[in-house]
């Protein structure tokens, strides 16, 4: 049976502990500027009369593929929890790197700040000379008593 149906899986990064209901509508919009990962899955139909493991593309069916046991559900939950933990660790690492980057930027700005500018020093010196000259005139002028 020929089939051209496909599933499109999309993934993107979201803030940690975000509920699915809280995601904005443009989360998977390519125009929103977010990085999207995509994977297309081809649909393969298997006739119910075919023997298990004899599909066209080499996919193997387990005898109980239609029924998930308790251990499969538990394994899925463990895998999901592991992925959430890895995501949270990556988010924490990203936040730490951003803090380190901000600290380095502040240190760089401090190194570029070399104290007083030459113009400021010249201006202060000029005012000092003028004040000294005025004081010299006031103190050296004869008193009229």
GUKOL-699039 format. One record per residue (C-alpha): residue number from 1; y, z, x; residue in three letters. Coordinates in steps of 0.5 Angstrom, whole numbers, plus 500, padded with zeros to 3 digits. Example, Ala and Ser with C-alpha at 12.3 -4.5 7.8 and 13.67 -1.06 7.14 Angstrom:
<pt numi="1" Y="491" Z="516" X="525" kefi="ALA"/>
<pt numi="2" Y="498" Z="514" X="527" kefi="SER"/>
//
This chain:
<pt numi="1" Y="500" Z="500" X="500" kefi="UNK"/>
<pt numi="2" Y="507" Z="498" X="503" kefi="UNK"/>
<pt numi="3" Y="512" Z="503" X="503" kefi="UNK"/>
<pt numi="4" Y="519" Z="503" X="506" kefi="UNK"/>
<pt numi="5" Y="521" Z="510" X="503" kefi="UNK"/>
<pt numi="6" Y="524" Z="514" X="508" kefi="UNK"/>
<pt numi="7" Y="527" Z="522" X="509" kefi="UNK"/>
<pt numi="8" Y="533" Z="523" X="512" kefi="UNK"/>
<pt numi="9" Y="533" Z="530" X="516" kefi="UNK"/>
<pt numi="10" Y="540" Z="532" X="518" kefi="UNK"/>
<pt numi="11" Y="542" Z="538" X="522" kefi="UNK"/>
<pt numi="12" Y="549" Z="541" X="525" kefi="UNK"/>
<pt numi="13" Y="551" Z="548" X="527" kefi="UNK"/>
<pt numi="14" Y="554" Z="553" X="522" kefi="UNK"/>
<pt numi="15" Y="557" Z="560" X="523" kefi="UNK"/>
<pt numi="16" Y="551" Z="565" X="524" kefi="UNK"/>
<pt numi="17" Y="549" Z="568" X="518" kefi="UNK"/>
<pt numi="18" Y="551" Z="563" X="513" kefi="UNK"/>
<pt numi="19" Y="548" Z="563" X="507" kefi="UNK"/>
<pt numi="20" Y="546" Z="556" X="504" kefi="UNK"/>
<pt numi="21" Y="551" Z="557" X="498" kefi="UNK"/>
<pt numi="22" Y="557" Z="558" X="503" kefi="UNK"/>
<pt numi="23" Y="556" Z="551" X="506" kefi="UNK"/>
<pt numi="24" Y="562" Z="547" X="505" kefi="UNK"/>
<pt numi="25" Y="561" Z="540" X="501" kefi="UNK"/>
<pt numi="26" Y="563" Z="536" X="507" kefi="UNK"/>
<pt numi="27" Y="558" Z="540" X="512" kefi="UNK"/>
<pt numi="28" Y="554" Z="533" X="513" kefi="UNK"/>
<pt numi="29" Y="559" Z="528" X="513" kefi="UNK"/>
<pt numi="30" Y="560" Z="524" X="519" kefi="UNK"/>
<pt numi="31" Y="567" Z="523" X="518" kefi="UNK"/>
<pt numi="32" Y="568" Z="531" X="518" kefi="UNK"/>
<pt numi="33" Y="568" Z="531" X="526" kefi="UNK"/>
<pt numi="34" Y="562" Z="535" X="526" kefi="UNK"/>
<pt numi="35" Y="556" Z="533" X="531" kefi="UNK"/>
<pt numi="36" Y="550" Z="531" X="526" kefi="UNK"/>
<pt numi="37" Y="543" Z="530" X="529" kefi="UNK"/>
<pt numi="38" Y="539" Z="526" X="524" kefi="UNK"/>
<pt numi="39" Y="531" Z="524" X="524" kefi="UNK"/>
<pt numi="40" Y="528" Z="519" X="519" kefi="UNK"/>
<pt numi="41" Y="521" Z="520" X="517" kefi="UNK"/>
<pt numi="42" Y="517" Z="515" X="514" kefi="UNK"/>
<pt numi="43" Y="513" Z="516" X="508" kefi="UNK"/>
<pt numi="44" Y="506" Z="514" X="508" kefi="UNK"/>
<pt numi="45" Y="502" Z="514" X="502" kefi="UNK"/>
<pt numi="46" Y="494" Z="516" X="502" kefi="UNK"/>
<pt numi="47" Y="490" Z="514" X="497" kefi="UNK"/>
<pt numi="48" Y="486" Z="520" X="494" kefi="UNK"/>
<pt numi="49" Y="479" Z="516" X="495" kefi="UNK"/>
<pt numi="50" Y="480" Z="515" X="503" kefi="UNK"/>
<pt numi="51" Y="476" Z="520" X="507" kefi="UNK"/>
<pt numi="52" Y="481" Z="526" X="511" kefi="UNK"/>
<pt numi="53" Y="483" Z="523" X="517" kefi="UNK"/>
<pt numi="54" Y="483" Z="516" X="516" kefi="UNK"/>
<pt numi="55" Y="490" Z="514" X="514" kefi="UNK"/>
<pt numi="56" Y="493" Z="508" X="517" kefi="UNK"/>
<pt numi="57" Y="498" Z="511" X="522" kefi="UNK"/>
<pt numi="58" Y="493" Z="516" X="525" kefi="UNK"/>
<pt numi="59" Y="496" Z="522" X="521" kefi="UNK"/>
<pt numi="60" Y="490" Z="527" X="520" kefi="UNK"/>
<pt numi="61" Y="489" Z="531" X="514" kefi="UNK"/>
<pt numi="62" Y="486" Z="538" X="514" kefi="UNK"/>
<pt numi="63" Y="481" Z="539" X="509" kefi="UNK"/>
<pt numi="64" Y="486" Z="544" X="505" kefi="UNK"/>
<pt numi="65" Y="492" Z="540" X="506" kefi="UNK"/>
<pt numi="66" Y="494" Z="541" X="499" kefi="UNK"/>
<pt numi="67" Y="494" Z="548" X="499" kefi="UNK"/>
<pt numi="68" Y="498" Z="553" X="504" kefi="UNK"/>
<pt numi="69" Y="494" Z="559" X="506" kefi="UNK"/>
<pt numi="70" Y="497" Z="566" X="507" kefi="UNK"/>
<pt numi="71" Y="497" Z="565" X="514" kefi="UNK"/>
<pt numi="72" Y="501" Z="559" X="514" kefi="UNK"/>
<pt numi="73" Y="506" Z="562" X="510" kefi="UNK"/>
<pt numi="74" Y="507" Z="568" X="515" kefi="UNK"/>
<pt numi="75" Y="507" Z="563" X="521" kefi="UNK"/>
<pt numi="76" Y="513" Z="559" X="517" kefi="UNK"/>
<pt numi="77" Y="517" Z="565" X="516" kefi="UNK"/>
<pt numi="78" Y="515" Z="567" X="523" kefi="UNK"/>
<pt numi="79" Y="518" Z="561" X="526" kefi="UNK"/>
<pt numi="80" Y="524" Z="561" X="521" kefi="UNK"/>
<pt numi="81" Y="526" Z="568" X="524" kefi="UNK"/>
<pt numi="82" Y="525" Z="566" X="531" kefi="UNK"/>
<pt numi="83" Y="529" Z="560" X="530" kefi="UNK"/>
<pt numi="84" Y="534" Z="564" X="527" kefi="UNK"/>
<pt numi="85" Y="534" Z="569" X="533" kefi="UNK"/>
<pt numi="86" Y="535" Z="563" X="538" kefi="UNK"/>
<pt numi="87" Y="541" Z="561" X="534" kefi="UNK"/>
<pt numi="88" Y="544" Z="567" X="534" kefi="UNK"/>
<pt numi="89" Y="543" Z="568" X="541" kefi="UNK"/>
<pt numi="90" Y="546" Z="561" X="542" kefi="UNK"/>
<pt numi="91" Y="552" Z="563" X="538" kefi="UNK"/>
<pt numi="92" Y="553" Z="570" X="542" kefi="UNK"/>
<pt numi="93" Y="552" Z="566" X="548" kefi="UNK"/>
<pt numi="94" Y="558" Z="561" X="546" kefi="UNK"/>
<pt numi="95" Y="562" Z="566" X="544" kefi="UNK"/>
<pt numi="96" Y="561" Z="570" X="551" kefi="UNK"/>
<pt numi="97" Y="563" Z="563" X="554" kefi="UNK"/>
<pt numi="98" Y="569" Z="562" X="550" kefi="UNK"/>
<pt numi="99" Y="572" Z="569" X="552" kefi="UNK"/>
<pt numi="100" Y="570" Z="568" X="559" kefi="UNK"/>
<pt numi="101" Y="574" Z="561" X="559" kefi="UNK"/>
<pt numi="102" Y="580" Z="565" X="556" kefi="UNK"/>
<pt numi="103" Y="580" Z="570" X="561" kefi="UNK"/>
<pt numi="104" Y="580" Z="565" X="567" kefi="UNK"/>
<pt numi="105" Y="585" Z="561" X="563" kefi="UNK"/>
<pt numi="106" Y="590" Z="567" X="563" kefi="UNK"/>
<pt numi="107" Y="588" Z="569" X="571" kefi="UNK"/>
<pt numi="108" Y="590" Z="562" X="573" kefi="UNK"/>
<pt numi="109" Y="597" Z="562" X="569" kefi="UNK"/>
<pt numi="110" Y="598" Z="569" X="573" kefi="UNK"/>
<pt numi="111" Y="597" Z="565" X="579" kefi="UNK"/>
<pt numi="112" Y="602" Z="560" X="577" kefi="UNK"/>
<pt numi="113" Y="607" Z="565" X="575" kefi="UNK"/>
<pt numi="114" Y="610" Z="566" X="582" kefi="UNK"/>
<pt numi="115" Y="615" Z="571" X="580" kefi="UNK"/>
<pt numi="116" Y="623" Z="570" X="580" kefi="UNK"/>
<pt numi="117" Y="625" Z="563" X="580" kefi="UNK"/>
<pt numi="118" Y="630" Z="560" X="586" kefi="UNK"/>
<pt numi="119" Y="635" Z="559" X="581" kefi="UNK"/>
<pt numi="120" Y="635" Z="566" X="578" kefi="UNK"/>
<pt numi="121" Y="635" Z="569" X="585" kefi="UNK"/>
<pt numi="122" Y="641" Z="565" X="587" kefi="UNK"/>
<pt numi="123" Y="644" Z="567" X="580" kefi="UNK"/>
<pt numi="124" Y="643" Z="575" X="582" kefi="UNK"/>
<pt numi="125" Y="646" Z="574" X="589" kefi="UNK"/>
<pt numi="126" Y="652" Z="570" X="586" kefi="UNK"/>
<pt numi="127" Y="653" Z="576" X="581" kefi="UNK"/>
<pt numi="128" Y="652" Z="581" X="587" kefi="UNK"/>
<pt numi="129" Y="657" Z="578" X="591" kefi="UNK"/>
<pt numi="130" Y="662" Z="577" X="586" kefi="UNK"/>
<pt numi="131" Y="662" Z="585" X="584" kefi="UNK"/>
<pt numi="132" Y="662" Z="586" X="591" kefi="UNK"/>
<pt numi="133" Y="668" Z="582" X="592" kefi="UNK"/>
<pt numi="134" Y="672" Z="586" X="586" kefi="UNK"/>
<pt numi="135" Y="670" Z="593" X="588" kefi="UNK"/>
<pt numi="136" Y="673" Z="591" X="595" kefi="UNK"/>
<pt numi="137" Y="679" Z="589" X="592" kefi="UNK"/>
<pt numi="138" Y="680" Z="595" X="587" kefi="UNK"/>
<pt numi="139" Y="678" Z="600" X="593" kefi="UNK"/>
<pt numi="140" Y="682" Z="597" X="598" kefi="UNK"/>
<pt numi="141" Y="689" Z="596" X="594" kefi="UNK"/>
<pt numi="142" Y="694" Z="601" X="595" kefi="UNK"/>
<pt numi="143" Y="695" Z="606" X="590" kefi="UNK"/>
<pt numi="144" Y="702" Z="606" X="586" kefi="UNK"/>
<pt numi="145" Y="703" Z="614" X="586" kefi="UNK"/>
//
